[in-house]
Amino acid sequence: MRGHNFSHKCGQVTYDGAMKTLMVADDMVDSIMTRLQSTGELANTLVLFTSDNGYSWNERGMTSKGAPWTEHVQAPLLVRWDGVFPPGTKDDRLVGTEDYLPPYLAAAGQPPAEVRHPLDGRSFLPGREARTEKYLELGPVLRPTPKNYQGHRGIPAWASLRTKEWQYIEFYERKDNTTINWREYYDLNADPWQLQNILADKN
């Protein structure tokens, strides 16, 4: 991380540009919601608003996201379904993109299809059992890249297990992507910004 030097000024430019692009998204969401309301379908519609995790605004001197820390792995998630989710409710359950399909199926009254393997996702509809941990990973680049380009800004492959209280991370050697090069462990209650690696140099 010491080699990353994306400046605060450049991060501010990125942030300002991202905020301006949201104006178009706001207009689009407004037109969709207004249409649903005018047709009487809003009360019978599960609305889920999310995105990818976006660009870095110079957190830790980085230009893009792909690292395992909180500001890289969290993404916005807003849900509306009148009569099901009370307005203004905040929910701290762990949710991943694999958890989007189960509530869609439940809202449509459609049981999951019988497939060879069960769905990885869990429904986050009210009253459903929450997951207690979330597996996260960034795999190696498996295809040739343009000259002088490092896969995902040079971030090595990593895997992580995260709960609401702690996060464990393993970074792997670039040559084989299986040998552990570095470990990190954070107490998210005491250190929410993940500045103090409890494992330190104790590989």
Residue pairs with C-beta under 8 A, 6 or more apart in sequence:
1 60
1 61
1 62
4 60
4 61
4 62
4 63
5 61
6 56
6 58
6 61
6 62
6 63
7 58
8 58
10 58
10 63
11 56
11 57
11 58
11 59
12 57
12 58
14 55
14 56
14 57
14 58
14 63
15 57
18 54
18 55
18 57
29 49
33 42
33 47
36 42
36 45
36 47
42 82
43 82
43 83
45 81
46 79
46 80
46 81
46 84
46 103
46 104
46 107
47 79
47 80
47 81
48 77
48 78
48 79
48 100
48 103
49 76
49 77
49 78
49 79
49 80
50 75
50 76
50 77
50 78
50 100
51 75
51 76
52 75
53 65
53 72
53 73
53 74
53 75
54 65
54 75
55 63
55 64
55 65
56 62
56 63
56 64
56 65
56 71
56 72
59 71
59 72
60 67
60 69
62 153
63 153
64 152
64 153
65 71
65 72
66 72
66 138
66 152
66 153
66 155
67 138
67 155
67 158
68 136
68 138
68 158
68 160
68 167
68 169
68 184
69 194
70 167
70 188
70 192
70 193
70 194
73 136
73 160
73 162
77 95
79 85
79 124
81 107
84 125
84 126
85 126
91 124
92 164
93 124
93 130
93 131
94 130
94 131
94 132
94 133
94 134
94 162
94 163
94 164
95 124
95 131
96 121
96 134
98 119
98 120
98 121
99 121
99 122
99 123
99 124
99 131
100 121
101 119
101 121
102 112
102 119
102 121
102 122
102 123
102 124
103 123
103 124
103 125
105 111
105 112
106 123
106 125
107 125
112 118
112 119
122 128
122 129
122 130
122 131
124 130
132 163
133 161
133 162
133 163
134 161
134 162
134 163
135 159
135 160
135 161
135 162
136 159
136 160
136 161
136 162
137 157
137 158
137 159
137 160
138 152
138 155
138 157
138 158
139 157
139 177
140 151
140 157
140 172
140 174
140 177
141 151
141 152
145 151
156 171
156 172
156 173
156 174
156 181
157 171
157 172
157 174
157 177
158 169
158 170
158 171
158 172
159 169
159 170
159 172
160 167
160 168
160 169
160 170
161 167
161 168
162 168
163 188
164 188
165 187
165 188
165 189
166 185
166 186
166 187
166 188
167 184
167 185
167 186
167 188
167 194
168 183
168 184
168 185
169 183
169 184
169 185
170 180
170 182
170 183
171 180
171 181
171 182
171 183
171 184
172 178
172 179
172 180
172 181
173 179
173 180
173 181
180 203
182 203
183 199
183 202
183 203
184 194
184 197
184 199
185 197
185 198
185 199
186 194
186 196
186 197
186 198
187 196
187 198
188 194
